[in-house]
């Protein structure tokens, strides 16, 4: 599945602002139908990087056009998805391929070849980087997501953001670190953000930031001591 570019805006929010914001959004928007009883679902992502940590450093150095691969699930009954996220400034594009559990196990354990999945360009791109750039799983990031929808607009609030060096979506109770005491608000839309949603953000006094949960997690998990002043 190949979707076009969309705008993506990100903000850090405190617990207090998250409470106010969710109250406002609950009165204006509908929750995604895939949420659990508590109005959220658990997102788990395994991120991949090469031997030079190119994906990490592209983010740190502010490369305008960059991409990253991840394997992700959205909730307990979610399909397993191989995703390539491409960013150009504030615009993002996501390409997705559903994986079987067997395919996932082979990829994570490096027991696969070019013919594991036939006829999919995303798979070929992933395989090329895996074999020729030594792409490997480097960190697991997980968090609770509160998702709202309005036409082509998707608003999510990510809370309890954790990271683990144990790169397995299905391992029970992996050892995790909290990577921030803030929540992350993300707003995605095609071309136009309705004024009433802009008003909610403006009233909350939020500042748009360039936020990468992946980069923050790598900074925490790995010993990149000299990057403290960069991230």
C-alpha positions as CSV (number, residue, x, y, z in Angstrom):
1,X,0.0,0.0,0.0
2,X,1.4,3.4,-1.1
3,X,-0.2,6.6,0.1
4,X,0.7,10.1,-1.0
5,X,2.4,12.8,1.0
6,X,0.6,14.3,4.0
7,X,1.5,17.0,6.5
8,X,2.6,15.9,9.9
9,X,2.9,18.4,12.8
10,X,4.4,17.3,16.2
11,X,4.2,18.8,19.7
12,X,5.4,17.9,23.2
13,X,2.6,18.3,25.8
14,X,2.6,18.1,29.6
15,X,0.2,15.8,31.5
16,X,-1.8,18.9,32.4
17,X,-2.1,20.1,28.8
18,X,-2.9,16.5,27.7
19,X,-5.8,16.4,30.1
20,X,-7.2,19.7,28.8
21,X,-6.6,18.8,25.2
22,X,-8.3,15.4,25.4
23,X,-11.3,16.9,27.0
24,X,-11.6,19.4,24.1
25,X,-11.0,16.8,21.4
26,X,-13.4,14.3,23.0
27,X,-16.1,17.0,22.6
28,X,-15.3,17.7,18.9
29,X,-14.0,14.5,17.3
30,X,-14.5,10.7,17.2
31,X,-12.0,8.2,18.4
32,X,-10.6,5.7,16.0
33,X,-12.8,2.6,16.0
34,X,-9.8,0.3,16.8
35,X,-9.2,1.6,20.3
36,X,-9.5,-0.6,23.4
37,X,-12.0,0.0,26.2
38,X,-9.8,2.7,27.7
39,X,-9.9,4.8,24.4
40,X,-6.3,3.9,23.3
41,X,-4.2,1.2,21.8
42,X,-0.7,0.0,22.3
43,X,1.8,0.8,19.4
44,X,4.9,-1.3,19.2
45,X,7.7,-0.5,16.7
46,X,11.0,-2.1,15.9
47,X,13.2,0.4,14.1
48,X,16.1,-0.6,11.8
49,X,19.4,1.2,11.1
50,X,22.6,0.4,9.2
51,X,26.1,-0.1,10.5
52,X,26.8,3.6,10.2
53,X,23.5,4.6,12.0
54,X,22.6,6.6,9.0
55,X,18.9,6.9,9.9
56,X,19.8,8.2,13.3
57,X,22.3,10.7,12.0
58,X,20.1,11.9,9.2
59,X,17.6,13.0,11.9
60,X,20.3,14.5,14.2
61,X,21.8,16.5,11.3
62,X,18.4,17.7,10.1
63,X,18.5,16.1,6.6
64,X,15.4,17.4,4.9
65,X,14.5,14.3,3.0
66,X,15.1,11.1,5.0
67,X,13.5,7.8,5.5
68,X,13.4,4.9,8.0
69,X,12.2,1.3,8.1
70,X,10.2,-0.2,11.0
71,X,8.0,-3.2,11.8
72,X,5.0,-2.1,13.8
73,X,1.7,-3.3,15.3
74,X,-1.2,-1.1,16.3
75,X,-3.0,-2.8,19.1
76,X,-3.4,-6.4,20.3
77,X,-5.2,-7.7,17.2
78,X,-3.3,-5.6,14.6
79,X,-1.6,-7.1,11.6
80,X,2.2,-7.0,11.6
81,X,3.3,-4.2,9.2
82,X,6.6,-3.4,7.6
83,X,6.6,0.3,7.0
84,X,8.9,2.8,5.3
85,X,8.3,6.4,6.4
86,X,9.6,9.1,4.1
87,X,9.9,12.7,5.3
88,X,10.4,15.9,3.3
89,X,10.2,18.8,5.8
90,X,6.7,18.8,7.4
91,X,5.4,16.3,4.8
92,X,5.5,12.6,5.2
93,X,4.7,9.5,3.2
94,X,4.2,6.0,4.5
95,X,4.5,2.8,2.5
96,X,3.1,-0.4,4.2
97,X,3.4,-4.1,3.7
98,X,1.6,-6.6,5.9
99,X,3.7,-9.5,7.2
100,X,2.8,-12.9,8.4
101,X,4.0,-13.9,11.8
102,X,6.4,-16.4,10.1
103,X,7.8,-13.7,7.8
104,X,8.3,-11.4,10.9
105,X,10.1,-14.2,12.8
106,X,12.5,-14.8,9.9
107,X,13.3,-11.1,9.4
108,X,14.0,-10.5,13.1
109,X,16.2,-13.6,13.3
110,X,18.0,-12.9,10.0
111,X,16.8,-16.2,8.5
112,X,15.4,-15.0,5.2
113,X,16.4,-14.2,1.6
114,X,15.2,-12.1,-1.4
115,X,12.4,-14.6,-2.2
116,X,10.7,-14.4,1.2
117,X,8.1,-12.0,-0.3
118,X,7.5,-11.9,-4.1
119,X,6.4,-9.0,-6.2
120,X,6.5,-6.1,-3.7
121,X,8.7,-3.0,-4.3
122,X,8.8,-2.1,-0.6
123,X,10.1,-5.5,0.2
124,X,12.8,-5.2,-2.4
125,X,13.9,-1.9,-1.1
126,X,14.0,-3.2,2.5
127,X,15.9,-6.3,1.4
128,X,18.4,-4.2,-0.6
129,X,19.3,-2.1,2.5
130,X,19.3,-5.2,4.7
131,X,21.8,-7.0,2.6
132,X,23.9,-4.2,1.2
133,X,23.8,-1.6,3.9
134,X,23.5,-4.1,6.8
135,X,20.2,-2.8,8.1
136,X,19.4,-4.4,11.4
137,X,16.8,-4.0,14.2
138,X,18.2,-1.6,16.8
139,X,15.5,-0.5,19.2
140,X,11.9,-1.3,20.3
141,X,9.7,1.7,21.0
142,X,6.3,1.3,22.5
143,X,3.6,3.7,23.8
144,X,-0.2,4.1,24.3
145,X,-1.9,6.0,21.5
146,X,-5.1,8.0,21.8
147,X,-6.3,8.4,18.1
148,X,-8.9,10.9,16.9
149,X,-10.2,11.2,13.3
150,X,-12.0,13.9,11.3
151,X,-12.3,13.4,7.5
152,X,-8.7,13.3,6.3
153,X,-7.3,14.6,9.6
154,X,-5.8,12.3,12.1
155,X,-4.8,13.5,15.6
156,X,-3.0,11.2,18.0
157,X,-1.7,11.6,21.5
158,X,1.1,9.2,22.5
159,X,1.7,8.6,26.2
160,X,3.9,6.4,28.4
161,X,6.6,6.3,25.7
162,X,9.1,3.6,26.4
163,X,12.1,2.0,24.7
164,X,13.9,-1.3,24.9
165,X,17.0,-2.8,23.4
166,X,15.1,-6.1,23.2
167,X,13.8,-6.0,19.6
168,X,10.9,-8.4,19.7
169,X,7.3,-7.3,19.4
170,X,6.0,-10.4,21.1
171,X,8.3,-10.8,24.0
172,X,6.5,-10.7,27.4
173,X,7.6,-7.9,29.6
174,X,10.7,-6.6,27.8
175,X,13.1,-4.5,29.9
176,X,12.1,-0.9,29.1
177,X,13.2,2.6,29.8
178,X,10.9,5.7,29.9
179,X,12.3,8.0,27.2
180,X,10.3,11.2,28.2
181,X,7.9,12.4,30.9
182,X,5.9,14.3,28.2
183,X,3.3,13.1,25.7
184,X,3.6,13.6,22.0
185,X,0.8,15.2,20.0
186,X,0.8,14.5,16.2
187,X,-1.5,16.0,13.6
188,X,-1.6,14.6,10.1
189,X,-3.7,15.9,7.2
190,X,-3.6,16.1,3.4
191,X,-3.8,19.8,2.5
192,X,-6.0,21.8,4.9
193,X,-6.3,21.8,8.7
194,X,-9.8,22.9,9.7
195,X,-9.9,26.2,11.6
196,X,-11.6,24.7,14.7
197,X,-8.7,22.2,15.1
198,X,-6.2,25.1,14.7
199,X,-8.1,26.9,17.4
200,X,-7.8,24.0,19.8
201,X,-4.0,23.9,19.3
202,X,-3.6,27.7,19.5
203,X,-5.6,27.9,22.7
204,X,-3.4,25.2,24.2
205,X,-0.4,27.4,23.5
206,X,1.6,24.5,21.9
207,X,4.9,25.0,19.9
208,X,5.5,22.8,16.9
209,X,8.8,20.8,17.2
210,X,10.8,18.3,15.3
211,X,10.3,15.2,17.4
212,X,11.6,11.7,16.7
213,X,10.7,9.0,19.2
214,X,13.2,6.8,17.4
215,X,16.1,9.2,17.8
216,X,15.3,9.9,21.4
217,X,15.1,6.2,22.1
218,X,18.5,5.5,20.4
219,X,20.1,8.3,22.4
220,X,18.9,6.7,25.6
221,X,19.6,3.1,24.8
222,X,23.0,3.6,23.1
223,X,26.0,5.3,24.5
224,X,26.0,8.5,22.4
225,X,27.2,10.7,25.2
226,X,28.5,13.5,23.0
227,X,25.1,14.0,21.5
228,X,23.5,15.5,24.6
229,X,23.8,19.0,23.2
230,X,22.4,18.1,19.8
231,X,19.2,16.2,20.7
